[in-house]
Amino acid sequence: MSAPAPFGARLAAAMDDHGPLCVGIDPHAALLEAWSLPDDASGVREFGLRVVDALGGRVAALKPQAAFFERHGSRGLAALEDVLAAARAAGTLTVVDAKRGDIGSTMAGYAEAFLADASPLAGDAVTLTPYLGVGSLRPALDLAAATGRGVFVLCLTSNPEGAAVQHAVGPDGRSVAAFVAAHAATLNAGAQPLGSVGLVVGATVGDAARTTGTDLPAVNGPLLAPGVGAQGAGERELAAVFGAARGQVLASSSRGVLAAGPDAAALRRAAASAAAEVTAALRPAR
Ligand SMILES: O=c1ccn([C@@H]2O[C@H](COP(=O)(O)O)[C@@H](O)[C@H]2O)c(=O)[nH]1
């Protein structure tokens, strides 16, 4: 069997085809209630499948938030597996937002869980935390490269608390965020059109890339930008945060789109409206 195209190339094509929008699948208890679904594993499964049914093949990517499935234990994880399988069948890329990170030997276990071909929990990419050191992520980076999958490493997160850690300056005079971004840039060097080692950079972070010395264009990889919609970011914020790196950005909105459900047509309208907004900010010439 031929090797799959790298994630970065597949994502770049999906963003060209559908616009740079990722819709999060976040079955919050309040949304389950609004959708008249039970707050249990069957509810999160139905919620996820309805989102895939409504938006599969219409957006660049879907991003199930693992936390809302894990809170229902093993049945919740089985529900996540079913949602990922449905998205795969619909031909839509998935980013599993699991934010994993551990010492290298344990990281190998997380890599197998979220990036191995044989794992039903593997999407096309997974989010990782570099808090144990970017070097500890090596097993995930290696397995992602071997399977044509991608990773998004937390760099400048959308929540206000993140700055205290991510803006901190290390012994080499660089901020934590700049250090993480430089590591990704090294790993993505020479990749066309985009590398497969992405970063999470919130759409809400204002001028943090500049103030922390984080060179986003040099990353040469995708930039997952949560914070659109419910967290308050929109066209203006995206353009301001990303500047010259805006062509690399996959903007992400969960509640901002999901609140329109459960009606499939309403979900599609909300996603189309979000896609138009992020496209105007990130690809103004389209
Ligand atoms: O910096 C980050 C990293 C991840 N997230 C996740 O994205 C969604 C955002 O949901 P909204 O409803 O659009 O606010 C959620 O799953 C977060 O865990 C983030 O917000 N910021």
PDBQT file of the ligand as one rigid body, heavy atoms in Angstrom, charges set to zero:
ROOT
HETATM    1  O1  LIG A 301      -5.927  27.297  23.241  1.00  0.00    +0.000 OA
HETATM    2  C1  LIG A 301      -6.894  26.552  23.141  1.00  0.00    +0.000 A 
HETATM    3  C2  LIG A 301      -6.779  25.206  22.844  1.00  0.00    +0.000 A 
HETATM    4  C3  LIG A 301      -7.902  24.455  22.683  1.00  0.00    +0.000 A 
HETATM    5  N1  LIG A 301      -9.134  24.985  22.843  1.00  0.00    +0.000 N 
HETATM    6  C4  LIG A 301     -10.304  24.107  22.641  1.00  0.00    +0.000 C 
HETATM    7  O2  LIG A 301     -11.040  24.579  21.516  1.00  0.00    +0.000 OA
HETATM    8  C5  LIG A 301     -12.436  24.492  21.784  1.00  0.00    +0.000 C 
HETATM    9  C6  LIG A 301     -13.022  25.877  21.820  1.00  0.00    +0.000 C 
HETATM   10  O3  LIG A 301     -14.412  25.816  21.954  1.00  0.00    +0.000 OA
HETATM   11  P1  LIG A 301     -15.349  27.099  21.725  1.00  0.00    +0.000 P 
HETATM   12  O4  LIG A 301     -16.714  26.590  22.064  1.00  0.00    +0.000 OA
HETATM   13  O5  LIG A 301     -15.235  27.518  20.289  1.00  0.00    +0.000 OA
HETATM   14  O6  LIG A 301     -14.890  28.152  22.661  1.00  0.00    +0.000 OA
HETATM   15  C7  LIG A 301     -12.579  23.745  23.107  1.00  0.00    +0.000 C 
HETATM   16  O7  LIG A 301     -12.668  22.367  22.827  1.00  0.00    +0.000 OA
HETATM   17  C8  LIG A 301     -11.276  24.033  23.805  1.00  0.00    +0.000 C 
HETATM   18  O8  LIG A 301     -10.895  23.029  24.699  1.00  0.00    +0.000 OA
HETATM   19  C9  LIG A 301      -9.262  26.302  23.143  1.00  0.00    +0.000 A 
HETATM   20  O9  LIG A 301     -10.369  26.847  23.289  1.00  0.00    +0.000 OA
HETATM   21  N2  LIG A 301      -8.132  27.069  23.287  1.00  0.00    +0.000 N 
ENDROOT
TORSDOF 0
